[in-house]
Amino acid sequence: MAMLEGTVELLDLEDGESESFRVLRWEQGELEIQPRESPAGKVVAAVRVWVPLEDKSLGAPYWDITAGNLIARLLPMLDQLVASGRKIRVTKHGRPPTARHAVEFL
């Protein structure tokens, strides 16, 4: 997989926190991140989803998703989300490494 270029904009939610957005396009690849437990950095699988500016007013107009369970949940629906323009809400439940993400259609 190719490395995703540009600024990293992690969708990093706290337990119980949600983020709502529409998906304009998406790309699957890898990112190098610097987690607290691995200051040297590590390469992880990621999905970058571009969103409208009104859905994310700060930073780059995309979210980088690295949580494996959220990637697995989103991949089958991303093309449909792009085609429909439908908004989703992602909510995180729990803390790593057992955290899970719910995806709701709005």
C-alpha positions as CSV (number, residue, x, y, z in Angstrom):
1,M,0.0,0.0,0.0
2,A,1.1,3.5,-0.7
3,M,1.9,6.1,2.0
4,L,-0.8,8.8,2.3
5,E,0.7,12.2,1.5
6,G,0.2,15.5,3.3
7,T,-0.7,16.5,6.9
8,V,-2.0,13.7,9.2
9,E,-5.5,14.5,10.4
10,L,-6.3,11.6,12.8
11,L,-9.9,10.9,13.6
12,D,-9.0,10.4,17.3
13,L,-12.1,10.3,19.4
14,E,-12.5,10.0,23.2
15,D,-14.8,7.4,24.8
16,G,-18.4,8.4,24.0
17,E,-17.3,11.2,21.6
18,S,-18.8,11.5,18.1
19,E,-18.0,13.1,14.8
20,S,-20.5,13.6,11.9
21,F,-19.5,14.1,8.3
22,R,-20.1,13.3,4.6
23,V,-17.6,11.5,2.5
24,L,-16.6,13.2,-0.9
25,R,-13.9,10.6,-1.8
26,W,-11.6,8.2,0.0
27,E,-8.2,6.6,-0.3
28,Q,-6.7,3.5,1.4
29,G,-3.0,3.5,2.3
30,E,-0.5,3.8,5.2
31,L,0.5,6.5,7.6
32,E,3.5,6.9,9.8
33,I,2.3,7.9,13.3
34,Q,4.1,8.7,16.5
35,P,2.1,7.0,19.3
36,R,3.1,7.7,22.9
37,E,4.3,4.1,23.4
38,S,6.5,4.1,20.3
39,P,8.2,7.5,20.0
40,A,10.3,6.2,17.0
41,G,7.0,6.0,15.1
42,K,5.3,3.2,13.3
43,V,3.5,2.6,10.0
44,V,-0.2,1.7,10.2
45,A,-3.0,1.0,7.7
46,A,-5.3,4.0,7.2
47,V,-8.2,5.2,5.2
48,R,-8.4,8.9,4.4
49,V,-11.9,10.3,3.8
50,W,-12.2,13.8,2.3
51,V,-15.1,15.7,3.7
52,P,-16.9,19.0,2.8
53,L,-15.4,22.1,4.4
54,E,-18.7,22.7,6.3
55,D,-18.3,19.3,8.0
56,K,-14.7,20.1,9.2
57,S,-13.8,23.7,9.4
58,L,-10.3,23.3,10.9
59,G,-7.2,21.6,9.4
60,A,-7.1,19.7,6.2
61,P,-10.5,18.8,4.6
62,Y,-10.1,15.1,5.4
63,W,-10.0,12.6,8.3
64,D,-7.4,9.9,8.6
65,I,-8.9,6.7,10.1
66,T,-6.5,4.2,11.6
67,A,-8.7,2.2,14.0
68,G,-8.8,-1.3,12.5
69,N,-12.4,-2.0,13.6
70,L,-13.6,1.3,12.1
71,I,-11.8,0.7,8.8
72,A,-13.4,-2.7,8.6
73,R,-16.8,-1.2,9.3
74,L,-16.4,1.7,6.8
75,L,-14.8,0.0,3.8
76,P,-17.9,-1.9,2.5
77,M,-20.0,1.4,2.6
78,L,-17.5,4.1,1.4
79,D,-18.5,4.0,-2.3
80,Q,-22.2,4.1,-1.4
81,L,-21.5,7.1,1.0
82,V,-19.7,9.0,-1.8
83,A,-22.5,8.3,-4.3
84,S,-25.3,9.2,-1.9
85,G,-23.8,12.2,-0.1
86,R,-25.4,10.8,3.0
87,K,-24.0,12.0,6.4
88,I,-22.7,9.5,9.0
89,R,-22.0,9.8,12.7
90,V,-19.0,7.9,14.1
91,T,-19.0,7.3,17.9
92,K,-16.2,5.7,19.8
93,H,-17.1,3.3,22.7
94,G,-14.4,2.3,25.1
95,R,-10.6,2.8,25.2
96,P,-7.9,1.2,23.2
97,P,-7.1,-1.6,22.7
98,T,-10.7,-2.8,23.1
99,A,-12.4,0.4,21.8
100,R,-15.1,-0.1,19.2
101,H,-16.8,2.4,16.8
102,A,-20.5,2.7,15.9
103,V,-21.4,4.1,12.5
104,E,-24.9,5.6,12.1
105,F,-26.5,6.9,9.0
106,L,-28.1,10.4,9.4
